[in-house]
Amino acid sequence: MDLTKKSMENVEYMIEKIKEKLKVLNFDAIKPSHFDENLYDDLKDIYDMVMKKTSFSPSEMQAIAEELGNLRKK
């Protein structure tokens, strides 16, 4: 997967991997369709940070969820 290319396919991939890594229980709350390709770089930054860590505190998970919420289409 070449994440250097901005595409909806890559957005979908990153969202799914973030959900898997964070073990998101409410999968409907985070859908790739909620995100715009224009915010790809911001989403990629979150993805990179999430993939580097092995565990997350509740406050970190909350902060990530908030950042994803900020990136959602209005």
ROSE-4610 file (N, C-alpha, C; in Angstrom, 1 decimal, always signed):
// ROSE-4610
residu = [M/M/M/D/D/D/L/L/L/T/T/T/K/K/K/K/K/K/S/S/S/M/M/M/E/E/E/N/N/N/V/V/V/E/E/E/Y/Y/Y/M/M/M/I/I/I/E/E/E/K/K/K/I/I/I/K/K/K/E/E/E/K/K/K/L/L/L/K/K/K/V/V/V/L/L/L/N/N/N/F/F/F/D/D/D/A/A/A/I/I/I/K/K/K/P/P/P/S/S/S/H/H/H/F/F/F/D/D/D/E/E/E/N/N/N/L/L/L/Y/Y/Y/D/D/D/D/D/D/L/L/L/K/K/K/D/D/D/I/I/I/Y/Y/Y/D/D/D/M/M/M/V/V/V/M/M/M/K/K/K/K/K/K/T/T/T/S/S/S/F/F/F/S/S/S/P/P/P/S/S/S/E/E/E/M/M/M/Q/Q/Q/A/A/A/I/I/I/A/A/A/E/E/E/E/E/E/L/L/L/G/G/G/N/N/N/L/L/L/R/R/R/K/K/K/K/K/K]
num = [1/1/1/2/2/2/3/3/3/4/4/4/5/5/5/6/6/6/7/7/7/8/8/8/9/9/9/10/10/10/11/11/11/12/12/12/13/13/13/14/14/14/15/15/15/16/16/16/17/17/17/18/18/18/19/19/19/20/20/20/21/21/21/22/22/22/23/23/23/24/24/24/25/25/25/26/26/26/27/27/27/28/28/28/29/29/29/30/30/30/31/31/31/32/32/32/33/33/33/34/34/34/35/35/35/36/36/36/37/37/37/38/38/38/39/39/39/40/40/40/41/41/41/42/42/42/43/43/43/44/44/44/45/45/45/46/46/46/47/47/47/48/48/48/49/49/49/50/50/50/51/51/51/52/52/52/53/53/53/54/54/54/55/55/55/56/56/56/57/57/57/58/58/58/59/59/59/60/60/60/61/61/61/62/62/62/63/63/63/64/64/64/65/65/65/66/66/66/67/67/67/68/68/68/69/69/69/70/70/70/71/71/71/72/72/72/73/73/73/74/74/74]
x = [+0.9/+0.0/+0.9/+0.7/+1.5/+0.7/+1.0/+0.2/+0.7/+1.7/+2.2/+1.2/+0.4/-0.6/-1.9/-2.4/-3.7/-4.8/-5.5/-6.7/-7.7/-8.9/-10.0/-9.7/-9.1/-8.7/-7.7/-6.7/-5.8/-6.4/-7.4/-8.1/-8.9/-9.5/-10.2/-9.3/-8.1/-7.2/-6.7/-6.3/-5.8/-6.9/-8.1/-9.2/-9.4/-9.4/-9.6/-8.5/-7.2/-6.1/-6.1/-6.5/-6.6/-7.6/-8.8/-9.8/-9.4/-8.6/-8.1/-7.1/-6.2/-5.2/-5.8/-6.8/-7.4/-8.5/-8.8/-9.9/-11.2/-11.5/-12.7/-14.0/-14.8/-16.0/-17.1/-17.3/-18.4/-17.9/-17.8/-17.3/-18.1/-19.4/-20.2/-19.8/-19.2/-18.8/-17.7/-16.9/-15.8/-15.9/-16.2/-16.3/-15.5/-14.8/-14.0/-14.7/-16.0/-16.8/-17.0/-16.7/-16.7/-15.6/-14.6/-13.3/-13.1/-12.6/-12.4/-10.9/-10.7/-9.3/-8.5/-9.1/-8.4/-7.6/-8.1/-7.4/-6.5/-6.1/-5.3/-4.0/-3.3/-2.0/-2.3/-3.3/-3.6/-4.0/-4.8/-5.2/-3.9/-3.1/-1.8/-1.0/-0.9/-0.1/-0.7/-2.0/-2.6/-2.4/-2.5/-2.2/-0.8/+0.2/+1.6/+1.8/+1.2/+1.4/+0.8/-0.4/-1.1/-0.3/+0.2/+0.9/+2.2/+2.8/+4.1/+3.9/+2.8/+2.6/+2.1/+2.4/+1.9/+0.7/+0.6/-0.6/-1.0/-2.2/-2.8/-3.5/-3.3/-4.0/-5.4/-6.3/-7.7/-7.7/-6.8/-6.8/-6.2/-5.3/-4.7/-5.8/-6.5/-7.6/-8.6/-9.0/-9.9/-9.4/-8.1/-7.5/-7.5/-7.2/-7.2/-8.6/-9.6/-11.0/-11.4/-11.0/-11.3/-10.7/-9.5/-8.8/-9.5/-9.8/-10.6/-11.9/-12.5/-13.8/-13.6/-12.5/-12.2/-12.0/-11.5/-11.2/-12.4/-13.5/-14.7/-15.3/-15.9/-16.6/-17.6/-17.8/-18.8/-20.1]
y = [-1.2/+0.0/+1.2/+2.1/+3.3/+4.5/+4.8/+5.8/+7.2/+7.3/+8.7/+9.3/+8.4/+8.9/+9.2/+10.4/+10.8/+10.2/+9.3/+8.7/+8.2/+8.1/+7.6/+6.2/+5.4/+4.0/+4.0/+4.9/+5.0/+5.6/+6.5/+7.0/+5.8/+5.0/+3.8/+2.9/+2.6/+1.7/+2.3/+3.6/+4.1/+4.1/+4.5/+4.5/+3.1/+2.1/+0.7/+0.3/+0.6/+0.2/+1.0/+2.2/+3.0/+2.3/+2.0/+1.3/+0.0/-0.8/-2.1/-1.9/-1.0/-0.7/-0.2/+0.6/+1.2/+0.3/-0.8/-1.7/-0.9/-0.1/+0.7/-0.2/-0.1/-0.9/-0.4/+0.9/+1.5/+1.8/+0.7/+0.9/+1.9/+2.0/+2.9/+4.4/+4.7/+6.0/+6.6/+5.7/+6.1/+5.3/+6.1/+5.5/+6.3/+5.6/+6.3/+7.4/+7.2/+8.2/+9.5/+9.5/+10.7/+11.6/+11.2/+11.9/+12.4/+13.6/+14.2/+14.0/+13.7/+13.5/+14.8/+16.0/+17.2/+17.2/+16.4/+16.4/+15.2/+14.7/+13.4/+13.5/+14.6/+14.7/+14.7/+15.3/+15.3/+13.9/+13.2/+11.8/+10.9/+11.1/+10.4/+10.6/+11.8/+12.1/+11.3/+11.2/+10.5/+9.0/+8.5/+7.1/+6.7/+7.5/+7.2/+7.2/+8.1/+8.1/+6.9/+6.5/+5.4/+4.1/+3.9/+2.7/+2.5/+3.6/+3.6/+3.1/+3.3/+3.0/+1.6/+1.0/-0.4/-0.4/+0.7/+0.7/+2.2/+2.4/+3.7/+3.9/+5.0/+5.3/+5.7/+5.7/+6.2/+7.6/+8.5/+9.9/+10.0/+9.2/+9.2/+8.8/+7.7/+7.3/+8.4/+9.1/+10.2/+11.3/+11.6/+12.7/+12.3/+11.0/+10.6/+10.6/+10.2/+10.2/+11.7/+12.6/+14.0/+14.5/+14.2/+14.7/+14.1/+12.8/+12.3/+13.0/+13.3/+14.0/+15.4/+16.0/+17.4/+17.3/+16.1/+15.9/+15.5/+15.1/+14.7/+15.8/+15.4/+16.3/+17.0/+18.3/+19.1/+19.1]
z = [+0.0/+0.0/+0.0/-1.0/-1.1/-0.6/+0.7/+1.3/+1.0/+0.1/-0.3/-1.3/-1.9/-2.9/-2.2/-2.4/-1.8/-2.6/-2.0/-2.6/-1.6/-2.0/-1.1/-0.7/-1.5/-1.2/+0.0/+0.0/+1.1/+2.3/+2.2/+3.3/+4.0/+3.2/+3.8/+4.5/+3.9/+4.5/+5.8/+5.9/+7.1/+8.2/+7.9/+8.9/+9.4/+8.5/+9.0/+9.9/+9.6/+10.4/+11.7/+11.7/+13.0/+13.9/+13.3/+14.1/+14.7/+13.9/+14.3/+15.5/+15.3/+16.3/+17.6/+17.5/+18.7/+19.3/+18.6/+19.0/+19.2/+18.2/+18.3/+18.3/+19.3/+19.4/+18.6/+18.5/+17.8/+16.4/+15.5/+14.2/+13.3/+13.6/+12.7/+13.0/+14.1/+14.5/+13.6/+13.1/+12.2/+10.9/+9.9/+8.5/+7.6/+6.7/+5.7/+4.9/+4.7/+3.9/+4.7/+6.0/+6.8/+6.5/+5.8/+5.6/+4.2/+4.1/+2.8/+2.4/+1.1/+0.6/+0.8/+1.0/+1.2/+2.5/+3.5/+4.8/+4.9/+3.8/+3.7/+4.6/+4.5/+5.2/+6.7/+7.2/+8.6/+9.1/+8.3/+8.6/+8.6/+7.6/+7.5/+8.8/+9.3/+10.5/+11.7/+11.8/+12.9/+12.7/+11.5/+11.2/+11.5/+11.1/+11.4/+12.9/+13.7/+15.1/+15.8/+15.3/+15.9/+15.6/+14.4/+14.0/+14.8/+15.2/+15.9/+17.4/+18.0/+19.4/+19.5/+20.7/+20.9/+21.9/+22.6/+23.5/+23.7/+24.2/+24.3/+25.6/+26.3/+27.5/+27.1/+28.1/+27.7/+27.3/+27.9/+27.4/+26.0/+25.7/+24.3/+23.3/+23.7/+22.8/+22.6/+23.7/+23.6/+22.7/+22.8/+22.0/+20.5/+20.2/+18.8/+18.3/+19.1/+18.6/+18.4/+19.2/+19.0/+17.7/+17.5/+16.3/+15.0/+15.1/+13.9/+13.8/+14.9/+14.8/+14.2/+14.5/+13.9/+12.4/+11.9/+10.5/+9.7/+10.3/+9.6/+8.8/+7.7/+6.8/+7.6/+7.4/+8.1/+7.3]
